[in-house]
Amino acid sequence: MASTGQLKGKIDLLKKKMAEKGKSLGPERHRQLRKRLKRLQRARRVAAAAETRAKRKPVQEIPEGTQAGTAPA
């Protein structure tokens, strides 16, 4: 999985490319670039959430001998 920084760079480059080309792009190519931009943005949000989850403290595991519903003796 790509990091949020790498995806941010790709998003910025694609936005710049779309701004420079403007309406000189055909409608089909413009639609393709817009779709790619939305996919990259979604991937960046997912990667950011995954990185946030990874930074959190891991949840303590339940010992094998006990069950989840019972209190330890």
C-alpha positions in Angstrom: 0.0 0.0 0.0 1.3 3.5 -0.8 1.8 6.0 1.8 -0.3 9.2 2.1 2.7 11.3 1.0 3.2 9.4 -2.2 -0.5 9.5 -3.0 -0.6 13.3 -2.2 2.2 13.8 -4.8 0.3 11.9 -7.5 -2.9 13.8 -6.7 -1.1 17.2 -6.9 0.5 16.3 -10.2 -2.8 15.1 -11.7 -4.6 18.3 -10.6 -1.8 20.4 -12.1 -2.0 18.5 -15.4 -5.8 18.9 -15.5 -5.5 22.6 -14.8 -2.9 23.2 -17.5 -4.7 21.2 -20.2 -8.1 22.7 -19.3 -10.7 22.3 -21.9 -8.3 21.4 -24.6 -8.7 17.8 -23.5 -11.4 15.8 -25.1 -14.4 14.9 -23.0 -13.4 11.3 -22.8 -9.9 12.0 -21.6 -11.2 14.6 -19.1 -13.6 12.0 -17.7 -10.7 9.5 -17.4 -8.5 11.9 -15.5 -11.3 13.0 -13.2 -12.0 9.3 -12.4 -8.4 8.7 -11.7 -8.3 11.7 -9.4 -11.3 10.5 -7.4 -9.7 7.1 -7.1 -6.4 8.5 -5.8 -8.2 10.7 -3.4 -10.2 7.8 -2.0 -7.0 5.7 -1.8 -5.3 8.5 0.2 -8.2 8.7 2.7 -8.1 4.9 3.2 -4.3 5.0 3.6 -4.5 7.8 6.1 -7.1 5.8 8.2 -4.9 2.7 8.1 -1.9 4.7 9.2 -3.9 6.2 12.1 -5.1 2.7 13.1 -1.5 1.4 13.0 -0.3 4.2 15.3 -2.9 3.3 18.0 -2.0 1.0 20.9 -2.7 -2.6 20.1 -5.6 -4.1 22.0 -4.6 -6.6 24.7 -5.3 -10.1 23.7 -7.4 -12.4 25.9 -5.4 -15.3 27.4 -6.2 -18.7 25.8 -7.3 -20.4 29.1 -10.1 -17.9 29.8 -13.3 -17.3 27.9 -14.6 -13.9 27.0 -17.7 -14.1 29.2 -16.2 -15.2 32.5 -14.2 -13.3 35.1 -10.7 -14.6 36.1 -10.6 -16.5 39.4 
